[in-house]
Amino acid sequence: MSYDFSTFKKQLAQIEEWLKKELAQMRTGQASPAILDGVRVESFGAQMSIREIASVTIEGARTIRISPWDKGQVKEIEKEISLANLGVSIVVDEQGLRVNFPELTSERRELIVKLAKDKLEEARRQIRQHRDIVIKDLQVKEKAGGIGKDEIFRLKNEAQKIVDDMNKKSEEVYAKKEREILG
């Protein structure tokens, strides 16, 4: 008998995507529109992301241009970015908003690396939780009969190999972000 790891693999892929998204939102000193993904703006009675109500483009190495389709939303966008406390400066002009990313200090870089490491640890914790669920499921199947001890041992090793591969991928994603921040 074989065990279906497809759900387990999907869950781990979701964790990997979550980690990539979380790390993309961390500021590196370079202009990155992803940092604005968590900012929501009230627009026509609904909370919307900035990308849904404006065009967001990179103007320079440390500048993002936000051009709202409705110019009346400039003040609301400015307010929400300020409240998000992203460590950026905002300049309003006739075209919309310009978001400037100041040069990061070494202390700020270290803090951001620490926060990125925390996100990596959270991803690892979630991976372990999903692995534990699979192992408990295997133990239940073993007690119910139908799967021998050798097969259970092999399946547990296979689950651990999947976890090890995902941990390696997560570590690579983190290492890339760490190089961006410290670079």
C-alpha positions in Angstrom: 0.0 0.0 0.0 1.2 3.5 -0.8 0.5 6.8 1.1 -0.7 9.9 -0.7 1.6 12.8 0.1 -0.1 15.2 -2.4 -2.0 17.2 0.2 1.1 17.4 2.4 3.2 18.7 -0.5 0.5 21.3 -1.4 0.5 22.5 2.2 4.3 22.9 2.2 4.1 24.7 -1.2 1.7 27.2 0.4 4.1 27.7 3.3 6.9 28.4 0.8 4.7 31.0 -1.0 3.8 32.6 2.3 7.5 32.9 3.2 8.4 34.4 -0.2 5.5 36.9 0.2 6.5 37.9 3.7 10.1 38.4 2.8 9.2 40.3 -0.3 7.4 42.9 1.9 10.6 43.6 3.9 12.5 46.7 2.9 16.0 46.3 1.5 17.0 49.8 0.6 16.0 49.1 -3.0 12.6 50.3 -4.4 10.3 47.3 -4.3 6.5 47.6 -5.0 6.0 44.4 -2.9 6.5 46.5 0.3 3.1 48.1 -0.4 1.2 44.8 -0.7 0.2 44.9 2.9 -1.2 48.5 2.7 -5.0 48.6 2.3 -6.9 51.8 1.3 -10.6 52.6 1.7 -12.0 52.9 -1.8 -15.7 53.2 -2.5 -16.6 51.4 0.7 -14.1 48.5 0.4 -10.6 47.9 1.6 -8.4 47.5 -1.5 -4.7 47.2 -2.1 -2.8 50.1 -3.7 -2.2 48.1 -6.9 -6.0 47.8 -7.3 -6.6 51.6 -7.2 -3.4 52.9 -8.8 -0.5 52.1 -11.1 2.7 51.4 -9.2 6.0 51.8 -11.0 9.6 51.9 -10.1 11.1 55.3 -11.0 14.6 54.8 -9.8 16.8 52.6 -7.6 15.1 53.9 -4.4 11.9 55.5 -5.7 8.4 54.2 -6.5 5.7 56.2 -8.3 2.1 55.7 -7.4 -0.4 57.2 -9.8 -4.0 56.7 -8.6 -6.7 56.4 -11.2 -8.9 58.6 -9.1 -6.8 61.6 -8.0 -9.1 62.2 -5.1 -7.6 59.2 -3.4 -4.0 60.6 -3.1 -4.5 61.8 0.5 -6.0 58.5 1.6 -3.1 56.5 0.0 -0.6 58.9 1.6 -2.3 58.5 5.0 -2.4 54.6 4.8 1.3 54.4 3.7 2.3 56.7 6.6 0.2 54.6 9.1 1.9 51.4 7.8 5.2 52.6 9.2 7.3 51.3 6.4 10.3 53.6 7.0 9.8 55.4 3.7 9.2 59.1 2.9 6.2 60.2 0.7 6.1 63.2 -1.6 2.7 64.2 -3.2 2.8 66.0 -6.6 0.5 66.6 -9.5 0.9 63.0 -10.8 0.3 61.2 -7.6 2.8 60.1 -5.0 6.5 59.4 -5.0 7.7 56.9 -2.3 11.4 57.3 -1.5 13.4 54.6 0.2 16.1 56.1 2.4 19.5 54.4 2.7 19.3 51.8 5.4 21.6 52.1 8.4 23.6 49.1 9.5 21.4 48.8 12.7 18.2 48.8 10.6 19.7 46.2 8.2 20.5 43.9 11.2 17.0 44.4 12.6 15.4 43.5 9.2 17.6 40.4 8.9 16.4 39.4 12.4 12.8 39.8 11.3 13.5 37.8 8.2 15.0 35.0 10.4 11.8 35.1 12.5 9.7 34.5 9.4 12.0 31.6 8.4 11.5 30.1 11.9 7.7 30.5 11.6 7.8 28.7 8.2 9.8 25.9 9.8 7.4 25.6 12.7 4.5 25.3 10.2 6.4 22.6 8.2 7.0 20.6 11.4 3.3 20.8 12.3 2.2 19.4 9.0 4.8 16.7 9.2 3.5 15.7 12.7 0.0 15.5 11.3 1.2 13.1 8.5 3.1 11.0 11.0 0.1 10.7 13.3 -2.0 9.7 10.4 0.5 7.0 9.5 0.5 5.7 13.1 -3.3 5.5 13.0 -3.2 3.5 9.8 -0.5 1.2 11.4 -2.7 0.5 14.4 -5.7 -0.1 12.2 -3.7 -2.7 10.4 -3.1 -3.0 6.7 0.3 -1.4 6.7 3.3 -3.2 8.1 6.0 -1.7 10.3 8.6 -1.7 7.5 6.2 0.2 5.2 5.4 2.7 8.0 9.1 3.3 8.6 9.7 3.8 4.8 6.8 6.3 4.6 8.0 8.2 7.7 11.4 8.5 6.1 9.8 9.7 2.8 7.8 12.4 4.8 11.0 13.5 6.5 12.8 13.7 3.2 10.0 16.0 1.8 10.3 18.1 5.0 14.1 18.3 4.6 13.8 19.4 1.0 11.3 22.1 2.0 13.5 23.3 4.8 16.4 23.6 2.3 14.2 25.6 -0.1 13.1 27.9 2.7 16.7 28.4 3.8 17.7 29.4 0.2 14.8 31.9 0.1 15.9 33.4 3.4 19.6 33.5 2.3 18.7 35.3 -0.9 16.8 37.9 1.1 19.6 38.2 3.7 22.1 39.0 0.8 19.7 41.7 -0.5 19.4 43.3 2.9 23.0 43.2 3.8 24.3 43.8 0.3 
